Amino acid sequence: MLKTFIKNSMAALAVTGVALAATFGPAQAEYPEKPITMVIPLGAGGSHDLNARIITSIVPSYIGQAMIVRLTPGAGGQKGTQEVANAPADGYTLLFTHNYIDMLQQYVETLPYEPLKDFVPVARINYAPASIIVRADSPYQTFQEFVDAAKAEPGKLRLGHSGNWGAFFVPAAQIMKQHDFTMNMIPYQGGGPAMQALLSGDSDMTMAFPSAIAELLKAGKIRVLASAGKEPIYDSVPTFEEVGIKGDIGFMHRVVLAPAGTPPEVVEKLQTAFMALADDKTFQNLMVKIDESIDMMGSADYQKLREDQSVAYQDLVKTLTAQ
């Protein structure tokens, strides 16, 4: 009798389970259940590429899935940015970009996306200062020597940069306006290709960030003429302020964005994983090796900064394009 009761009870539970499954559907999988893609809208070998390789080697420990880097250069960063803007807002496609692509480009041309509407910040990773560099065999030993040569032959000296209105183009335009000289501005698909153009002799000067400079400087292939920031970065290299470059010029925020509409709990989980890198010893050691800082900022704080940047960059573009 007892066996019959148990058998009947188990059968009833099985039927109830089928009914509940039919009513509520399958259990929702916990994010993330597959690898995450980080799109970089720039070419190989630049500072974003180098930083991303380190980030994506460590962050899986905190998010529970692999993170894959995909380089998608083109149109000054717009190709990769549009790809992420059009991606499903599910947390599986992220954009690793910077402030000039994110907030400034909207004021110089019509974009196929609206930055403040189509993206939500996840985290800022760091805040990098640019340096003005030439080849080691360049005749220009100082920033002033380069400026004097540029003034002597307007438009002759060539600046290789990472894309129109990008992280090198904008500070270069600001510097040229302040010091009243012009150069031949040659765009490349990111800082890596711009650096290769300098090394091969296709340009006379470029700008770069610490991670892209470190090994080349040690190898004696380049000379740094000046660096952004209040404190010197390299021995015997003056700051921008010390060579007469005024204002907050030459800084780049490296930031992770997600498509707008990404669930808040997914953004929060991603933010927590990226922010955890700040205390990770392996991450810290690897960033030191490429001379990069760690300066994390969360989603809400960076969103406020984005809004401030948007206003400031609108004014900056008006200043740079004024005749």
ChimeraX attribute file (.defattr): number of C-alpha atoms within 10 A of each C-alpha:
attribute: neighborCount
match mode: 1-to-1
recipient: residues
	/A:1	6
	/A:2	7
	/A:3	8
	/A:4	8
	/A:5	10
	/A:6	11
	/A:7	11
	/A:8	12
	/A:9	12
	/A:10	11
	/A:11	12
	/A:12	12
	/A:13	11
	/A:14	12
	/A:15	12
	/A:16	12
	/A:17	12
	/A:18	12
	/A:19	12
	/A:20	12
	/A:21	12
	/A:22	10
	/A:23	9
	/A:24	8
	/A:25	10
	/A:26	9
	/A:27	7
	/A:28	6
	/A:29	7
	/A:30	7
	/A:31	16
	/A:32	17
	/A:33	10
	/A:34	11
	/A:35	15
	/A:36	20
	/A:37	18
	/A:38	23
	/A:39	24
	/A:40	27
	/A:41	30
	/A:42	32
	/A:43	23
	/A:44	19
	/A:45	18
	/A:46	23
	/A:47	24
	/A:48	25
	/A:49	24
	/A:50	16
	/A:51	21
	/A:52	20
	/A:53	14
	/A:54	16
	/A:55	19
	/A:56	18
	/A:57	14
	/A:58	19
	/A:59	21
	/A:60	17
	/A:61	13
	/A:62	15
	/A:63	20
	/A:64	14
	/A:65	15
	/A:66	17
	/A:67	23
	/A:68	17
	/A:69	19
	/A:70	20
	/A:71	17
	/A:72	18
	/A:73	21
	/A:74	17
	/A:75	14
	/A:76	21
	/A:77	27
	/A:78	20
	/A:79	16
	/A:80	22
	/A:81	30
	/A:82	19
	/A:83	17
	/A:84	27
	/A:85	23
	/A:86	14
	/A:87	15
	/A:88	14
	/A:89	19
	/A:90	18
	/A:91	23
	/A:92	21
	/A:93	23
	/A:94	28
	/A:95	26
	/A:96	28
	/A:97	24
	/A:98	24
	/A:99	20
	/A:100	23
	/A:101	20
	/A:102	23
	/A:103	21
	/A:104	23
	/A:105	23
	/A:106	19
	/A:107	16
	/A:108	13
	/A:109	9
	/A:110	9
	/A:111	12
	/A:112	13
	/A:113	16
	/A:114	14
	/A:115	22
	/A:116	15
	/A:117	11
	/A:118	17
	/A:119	24
	/A:120	21
	/A:121	25
	/A:122	30
	/A:123	28
	/A:124	26
	/A:125	24
	/A:126	16
	/A:127	17
	/A:128	23
	/A:129	19
	/A:130	22
	/A:131	27
	/A:132	21
	/A:133	24
	/A:134	28
	/A:135	23
	/A:136	17
	/A:137	11
	/A:138	14
	/A:139	11
	/A:140	19
	/A:141	14
	/A:142	17
	/A:143	18
	/A:144	14
	/A:145	13
	/A:146	19
	/A:147	19
	/A:148	13
	/A:149	14
	/A:150	20
	/A:151	17
	/A:152	11
	/A:153	12
	/A:154	13
	/A:155	14
	/A:156	15
	/A:157	19
	/A:158	19
	/A:159	25
	/A:160	28
	/A:161	31
	/A:162	27
	/A:163	25
	/A:164	21
	/A:165	24
	/A:166	24
	/A:167	25
	/A:168	29
	/A:169	23
	/A:170	21
	/A:171	21
	/A:172	23
	/A:173	17
	/A:174	20
	/A:175	21
	/A:176	17
	/A:177	13
	/A:178	12
	/A:179	14
	/A:180	12
	/A:181	18
	/A:182	21
	/A:183	21
	/A:184	15
	/A:185	21
	/A:186	18
	/A:187	20
	/A:188	23
	/A:189	22
	/A:190	29
	/A:191	30
	/A:192	22
	/A:193	20
	/A:194	28
	/A:195	29
	/A:196	17
	/A:197	20
	/A:198	22
	/A:199	19
	/A:200	10
	/A:201	13
	/A:202	15
	/A:203	22
	/A:204	23
	/A:205	27
	/A:206	27
	/A:207	29
	/A:208	26
	/A:209	26
	/A:210	20
	/A:211	23
	/A:212	23
	/A:213	23
	/A:214	16
	/A:215	15
	/A:216	16
	/A:217	17
	/A:218	9
	/A:219	9
	/A:220	11
	/A:221	14
	/A:222	21
	/A:223	22
	/A:224	23
	/A:225	24
	/A:226	25
	/A:227	29
	/A:228	25
	/A:229	19
	/A:230	13
	/A:231	11
	/A:232	15
	/A:233	17
	/A:234	15
	/A:235	7
	/A:236	10
	/A:237	16
	/A:238	21
	/A:239	20
	/A:240	26
	/A:241	17
	/A:242	14
	/A:243	14
	/A:244	13
	/A:245	18
	/A:246	12
	/A:247	11
	/A:248	12
	/A:249	19
	/A:250	25
	/A:251	21
	/A:252	19
	/A:253	19
	/A:254	22
	/A:255	24
	/A:256	24
	/A:257	28
	/A:258	28
	/A:259	28
	/A:260	20
	/A:261	15
	/A:262	16
	/A:263	12
	/A:264	11
	/A:265	11
	/A:266	19
	/A:267	21
	/A:268	15
	/A:269	17
	/A:270	24
	/A:271	21
	/A:272	17
	/A:273	20
	/A:274	25
	/A:275	21
	/A:276	17
	/A:277	20
	/A:278	15
	/A:279	10
	/A:280	12
	/A:281	10
	/A:282	14
	/A:283	18
	/A:284	16
	/A:285	11
	/A:286	14
	/A:287	18
	/A:288	13
	/A:289	11
	/A:290	19
	/A:291	17
	/A:292	21
	/A:293	16
	/A:294	17
	/A:295	14
	/A:296	20
	/A:297	21
	/A:298	18
	/A:299	22
	/A:300	13
	/A:301	12
	/A:302	19
	/A:303	19
	/A:304	11
	/A:305	13
	/A:306	18
	/A:307	12
	/A:308	12
	/A:309	17
	/A:310	21
	/A:311	12
	/A:312	13
	/A:313	18
	/A:314	16
	/A:315	12
	/A:316	16
	/A:317	17
	/A:318	12
	/A:319	12
	/A:320	13
	/A:321	9
	/A:322	7
	/A:323	5
